[in-house]
Amino acid sequence: MTKFLLVTDLDNTLVGDHSALQTLNEKIEQHRIDFGSLLIYSTGRSLASYRDLCTHTKLLEPDALIVSVGTEIYLDGSNSPEPEWSERLQRHWNRAQILDTVTQVADLVPQSDSDQSDFKVSFSVDQNTAIAVVPKLETALQKQALAAKVIYSAGQHLDILPQEGDKGEALQFLRQRWQISAFRTAVSGDSGNDIALFNSGAERGIIVGNAQPELRQWHEQKPVKHHYLADGHCAAGILEGLRYFRFLS
C-alpha cells in the first residue's frame, strides 16, 4: 500500500449509491491519512453546481476540482480558476467565432446560462440529432481552423471545448505538476465526456458497471489491460476497481 491519485467523475460515478459512497469515502480518507493519497473530482458540473451537490451529498474535500468538462481547475478549495490552465486554454480559443459557426451548421438548443462558461459552449441534443450534427460541427470547426473539439455524452450533452481543454488534459496538467506516476493514478467515469480521462495515458481506468452506452462501446472497441469494467455501480464500482488494481485492500 502506497500513495496513489484517484480522479473520479461525480454524477452516476462517485455519486449515485449512498451506502457505497460512504464506504468508499471512509477507505479513501484513511488512505489519505496513512499514505498521503490524493483525490480529484472531475465533473461536467460548474463550480456553482458542484457546490450545490455538496449541500445534499457528503463528499470528501478534494485536493483539486476539475469542472466544466475539464475547462476549469480549482486547487485547495480556491474560488479562482488556476491561472496557468486558463491561460493555456485562452491561447487559441475564439468563443464568438465558434458560436457563429454553430449557428450556421444546426439549430441547437443552448443549455442554461449556468451551464455555459468562458471555455465551454454547451447544448442539449438528443441522440438521433447528435449522430448527424456532431460530424457536421467537427467539419465546420476544422474548415474555420478553430482549435476546438466536440464532446457528446449521456445521450443529451453536446459540449464544444478548446482543443487542449478536456478532463484528460486537465488530469495530465495536475499529475505532472504533482509528479505522480500514471501507474499510481486511477481514473473513473461513466459517460462520453470521461473518455478523455481513459484515453489520456497509462492511468488505471475504472469504468463503473452502470456506464453509458457510448463509454461501454468505446471500451469494447479499444480494450486495454489497464482499463477495468466493474460489475458494481457508482462508488461500489470504483471500490471494486481500486481493489482490482491493488490500490486498496
C-alpha positions in Angstrom: 0.0 0.0 0.0 1.5 3.3 -1.1 0.3 6.8 -2.2 -2.0 7.0 -5.2 -4.1 9.6 -7.0 -7.8 9.0 -7.6 -9.5 11.1 -10.3 -13.3 10.5 -10.5 -16.3 11.8 -12.2 -19.2 12.7 -9.8 -22.8 12.1 -11.2 -23.5 8.4 -11.7 -19.9 7.5 -11.0 -18.9 8.5 -7.5 -22.4 9.7 -6.6 -25.5 7.5 -7.0 -25.3 4.9 -4.3 -25.3 6.5 -0.8 -24.1 3.4 1.1 -21.3 2.6 -1.3 -20.2 6.3 -1.3 -20.0 6.3 2.5 -17.8 3.1 2.4 -15.5 4.5 -0.3 -15.2 7.8 1.5 -14.0 6.1 4.6 -11.5 4.0 2.7 -10.1 7.0 0.8 -9.9 9.2 3.8 -8.0 6.6 5.8 -5.6 6.1 2.9 -5.0 9.9 2.7 -4.1 9.9 6.3 -1.9 6.8 6.2 -0.1 7.4 2.8 -0.9 10.9 1.6 -3.0 9.8 -1.3 -4.7 12.5 -3.4 -8.2 13.0 -4.7 -9.5 14.9 -7.7 -13.1 15.3 -8.7 -13.5 15.8 -12.5 -17.1 16.7 -13.5 -19.2 18.3 -16.2 -20.8 20.5 -13.5 -20.0 24.1 -13.0 -18.4 25.3 -9.7 -21.7 26.5 -8.5 -23.4 23.3 -9.4 -20.7 21.3 -7.7 -21.2 23.3 -4.5 -25.0 22.7 -4.7 -24.3 19.0 -4.9 -22.2 19.2 -1.7 -25.1 20.7 0.2 -27.0 17.4 0.0 -24.3 14.8 -0.7 -21.5 14.0 1.7 -18.3 14.3 -0.3 -14.7 14.4 0.8 -12.8 17.7 0.3 -10.8 17.1 -2.9 -7.2 18.2 -3.4 -8.2 19.6 -6.8 -11.5 20.2 -8.6 -11.9 19.9 -12.3 -15.2 21.3 -13.5 -17.0 22.3 -16.7 -15.7 19.2 -18.6 -12.1 19.9 -17.9 -12.0 23.6 -18.7 -11.6 25.0 -15.2 -9.3 23.8 -12.4 -9.6 24.8 -8.7 -6.9 24.0 -6.2 -7.2 23.6 -2.4 -10.8 25.0 -2.2 -9.9 28.2 -4.1 -12.7 30.3 -5.6 -10.5 31.3 -8.5 -9.6 29.1 -11.5 -6.0 28.0 -11.7 -4.4 30.8 -13.9 -1.8 28.8 -15.8 -4.5 26.4 -17.0 -6.9 29.2 -18.0 -4.1 31.0 -19.9 -3.3 27.8 -21.8 -6.9 27.4 -22.9 -7.2 31.0 -23.9 -4.4 31.0 -26.4 -6.3 29.6 -29.4 -9.9 29.9 -28.2 -12.4 32.1 -30.1 -15.8 31.7 -28.4 -17.6 34.2 -30.6 -16.5 32.6 -33.8 -17.4 29.2 -32.5 -20.9 30.3 -31.7 -21.2 31.8 -35.2 -20.0 28.6 -36.7 -22.5 26.5 -34.7 -25.5 28.7 -35.8 -24.5 28.1 -39.5 -24.5 24.3 -39.0 -27.5 23.5 -37.0 -30.4 24.9 -34.9 -29.3 23.7 -31.5 -30.8 24.4 -28.1 -28.3 26.0 -25.7 -28.1 24.7 -22.2 -28.9 27.2 -19.4 -26.6 30.2 -18.8 -25.3 28.5 -15.7 -24.0 25.6 -17.8 -22.0 27.8 -20.1 -18.6 29.1 -19.3 -15.7 31.1 -20.8 -14.2 27.9 -22.3 -17.3 25.7 -22.8 -20.2 26.1 -25.2 -23.0 23.7 -24.3 -26.2 22.4 -26.0 -28.9 19.9 -25.3 -29.1 17.4 -28.2 -30.9 14.1 -28.4 -29.0 11.0 -29.7 -30.6 10.9 -33.2 -29.8 14.5 -33.8 -26.3 14.1 -32.5 -25.5 11.3 -34.9 -25.9 13.8 -37.8 -24.9 17.0 -36.1 -21.6 16.1 -34.4 -19.7 15.2 -37.7 -21.0 18.4 -39.3 -19.9 20.5 -36.4 -16.4 18.9 -36.4 -16.0 19.5 -40.1 -17.2 23.1 -39.9 -14.8 23.9 -37.0 -11.9 22.4 -38.9 -12.7 24.4 -42.0 -12.7 27.6 -40.0 -9.3 26.4 -38.4 -10.9 26.8 -35.0 -8.9 24.9 -32.2 -12.0 23.3 -30.7 -13.3 19.8 -30.0 -16.9 18.4 -29.8 -17.8 16.1 -27.0 -21.1 14.3 -26.8 -22.2 12.4 -23.6 -25.1 10.8 -21.7 -27.3 10.9 -24.7 -28.0 14.6 -24.3 -25.0 16.9 -23.6 -23.0 18.4 -26.5 -20.1 20.5 -25.4 -17.6 22.4 -27.5 -14.3 22.9 -25.8 -10.8 24.3 -26.5 -8.7 21.7 -28.3 -6.4 21.5 -25.3 -9.3 21.5 -22.7 -10.9 18.3 -21.5 -10.9 16.1 -18.5 -7.9 14.1 -19.7 -5.8 17.2 -20.5 -6.6 18.7 -17.1 -5.6 15.5 -15.4 -2.2 15.4 -17.1 -1.6 19.1 -16.2 -2.2 18.3 -12.5 -0.4 14.9 -12.5 2.7 16.4 -14.0 2.6 19.3 -11.6 2.4 16.9 -8.6 4.9 14.5 -10.2 2.7 11.4 -9.7 3.2 8.4 -12.0 0.4 7.3 -14.3 0.9 3.9 -12.8 -0.1 5.2 -9.4 -3.1 7.0 -10.8 -6.7 5.7 -11.1 -9.4 7.4 -13.1 -13.1 6.5 -13.1 -16.2 7.6 -15.1 -19.5 6.6 -16.7 -20.1 8.6 -19.8 -18.7 10.0 -23.1 -17.0 13.1 -21.6 -15.0 10.7 -19.4 -13.4 9.0 -22.4 -10.7 11.7 -22.3 -9.7 10.5 -18.8 -9.3 7.0 -20.0 -7.6 8.0 -23.3 -5.0 10.4 -21.9 -2.3 8.0 -20.9 -1.4 4.8 -19.0 -3.6 5.7 -15.9 -5.5 2.8 -14.4 -9.1 3.2 -15.7 -12.3 2.1 -13.8 -15.5 2.1 -15.9 -18.4 1.7 -13.4 -20.9 -1.0 -14.1 -23.7 1.5 -14.8 -21.7 3.3 -17.6 -23.5 4.9 -20.5 -23.5 3.0 -23.9 -21.0 5.4 -25.5 -18.4 4.6 -22.9 -19.0 0.9 -23.0 -18.8 0.9 -26.8 -15.5 2.8 -26.7 -14.1 0.4 -24.2 -15.2 -2.6 -26.3 -13.5 -1.1 -29.4 -10.3 -0.1 -27.6 -9.8 -2.7 -24.8 -6.5 -2.4 -22.9 -5.2 -4.3 -19.8 -5.1 -1.2 -17.7 -8.8 -0.5 -18.0 -11.3 -2.4 -15.9 -15.1 -2.7 -16.4 -16.6 -3.1 -13.0 -19.7 -5.0 -12.1 -20.6 -2.7 -9.3 -22.4 0.6 -9.9 -21.2 4.0 -8.9 -19.0 4.1 -5.8 -19.2 0.4 -5.5 -17.7 0.0 -8.9 -14.9 2.4 -8.0 -14.1 0.5 -4.9 -14.1 -2.8 -6.9 -11.7 -1.3 -9.4 -9.3 0.1 -6.8 -9.1 -3.3 -5.3 -8.6 -4.9 -8.7 -5.6 -2.6 -9.3 -4.4 -3.2 -5.7 -4.6 0.4 -4.7 -6.9 -0.6 -1.8 -7.3 -3.9 0.1 
